[in-house]
Amino acid sequence: PHAAMGRLLDDALPHDLFTVAAVPDEAAASAALQAERYGILLIDIGHPEHAGIDRMVRLRQIQPDLDIVVVAVDASVPDAIAALNAGAGRYIQKPCAPDELRAVFTDLRERRLLKERARLYLRRLEVQNSLSDELSSALQPGDVARAAIEAVRQLAPVPVVLTVAERTGSDDIEVHARPLAWAGVDGDTAATLARLPEVRDCLSRAPVSAPGMAVVPAPEGLASQGLRAVALVRLRGRSRDLGVLIAAVGPQQALDEHHWDLLVAMSNWIGVALERTLLYQRLERAFDEAGKTQRHMIQTEKQSAIGRLAAGLAHEIGTPLNVISGRAELLLEEFGHREPRMAQGLGTIVAQIERISKLVAQLLDFARESRPARERVALASVLTAVLDLLKRPLAQASIDVDTTLPPDLPPIVAHANQMQQVFLNLLLNSIDAIEADPAHGNTKRRGRITIEAESLGEDRRVRVRVRDNGHGIRPEDLDRVFDPFFTTKPVGAGTGLGLSVVYGIVLDHQGTIAVESAPEVGTVVTLTMPTEAT
């Protein structure tokens, strides 16, 4: 009977829409349902081999979304009601007319398609709402990329890579893609996909034409990861493509073909959000640069004003100091051998005058009244001279110094003695910071100072970093480190003019200087100096 019913269905139903499989009993039907998905189950509850609505219920438990058509020889109202209550969608009395079977099965198929379409649209709506919420709050390109990948993987757990365009060259024409986020593949595979020629071809400076996607073969060597082909979906901005979304298309875990139009629509939202975050990132950098420029201008004006004051003050103090010092030394020579107490007092006066004279000399250095001629100076010779001067204090503080200078490092245009003063002050500050760090006194950790230099090439500058592992500087003090007379050292341990002098010398040479520091971590001073006269 099952074979005859199978032939009847096969003859009645269109072959381009239905595939019929006939099985002899419940065990065979159960095996078939477990092995493959079916849409409609026809069961004869009147035949002895298939009798019982309970068997229909058991089979439906294997695939709960099955549409069930029940046939029986003797149709009765109670039987029909019982079958429908048990989950049957249709109840047909034998003998079955081909037209009736065709109408029933065609109707059930259309209903299934409508249900699937409704489920698909509901799923799309959920994904769209979720993506919209994520993109509206994203502030960084990485946030946009992760939200986009999560949305795609909600549709199907496929490998996905989101790349962003990077343009190089003086005219901003050379384009390549950089993987920003990925899922389902490792970082090396993401980079390989980003280097596809088709990805580069998707990125151009010209406005994007009609939206869409392209399906291209996956690179060789990725077959082990189940990648045979990938879809490339452009992420569009207002004026040009910003990136490419790369998604696997098969054969395993492939996106449903009905999702492609949604993916193209999503690419528009992702592109707009990506453009917004890139602009936000650029604005953040602009604000940072503006803040640095403003702080630099304030510091320069402050240095200039205090420098003029210091120069005048140093001259005014210098003359009476010379008079006092000369008279004190004269009295010491005349009465010192006869009056020990007077000799002790006069010695103290002379020592304190010498201390004041050194401070005046520092003030004059800070004011930078003289501008000696500059020449091409090798940093290696400057550092060698300074490190020779500091051999003893470095050894006493158990501090190791590592110097890394490339052999082809170009010389800088500067005054050699002033550059020695710059590095001498910086290294003395590092020594003081390491000696004052409790961690160095309580553990076997040695102090370390690292000096690194590199050429900035086309900028015609050399960048030098002086790094130490001392106690660091508190965040609230960072903006004041270049202020004259500001110091975190104990009273009597420093004048607070060291970094101010360094700042003045560097700026006088058309260079730049910046300080980064964190408590208990250390400090990095970065300065750049020109390699050509300005």
ABEGO torsion letter per residue (X at the ends): XAAAAAAAAAAABBAAABBBBBBABAAAAAAAAAABBBABBBBBAABAAABEAAAAAAAAAABAABBBBBBBABBBAAAAAAAAAAGBABBBBOBBBAAAAAAAAAAAAAAAAAAAAAAAAAAAAAAAAAAAAAAAABABAAAAAAAAAAAAAAABBBBBBBBBBBBBEAAGABBBBBBABBBGBBAAAAAAAAABAAAAAABBABBBBBBEBBBBBBBBGAAAAGBABBBBBBBBBAABBABBBBBBAOABGBBBAAAAAAAAAAAAAAAAAAAAAAAAAAAAAAAAAAAAAAAAAAAAAAAAAAAAAAAAAAAAAAAAAAAAAAAAAAAAAAAAAABAAAAAAAAAAAAAAAAAAAAAAAAAAAAGABBBBBBBBBAAAAAAAAAAAAAAAAAAAGBBBBBBBBAABBBBBBBAAAAAAAAAAAAAAAAAAAAABAAAAABABBBBBBBBBBBAEAAGBBBBBBBBABAEBBAAAAAAAABBGBBABBBGABAGAAAAAAAAAAAAAGBBBBBBBBBGAEBBBBBBBBABBX
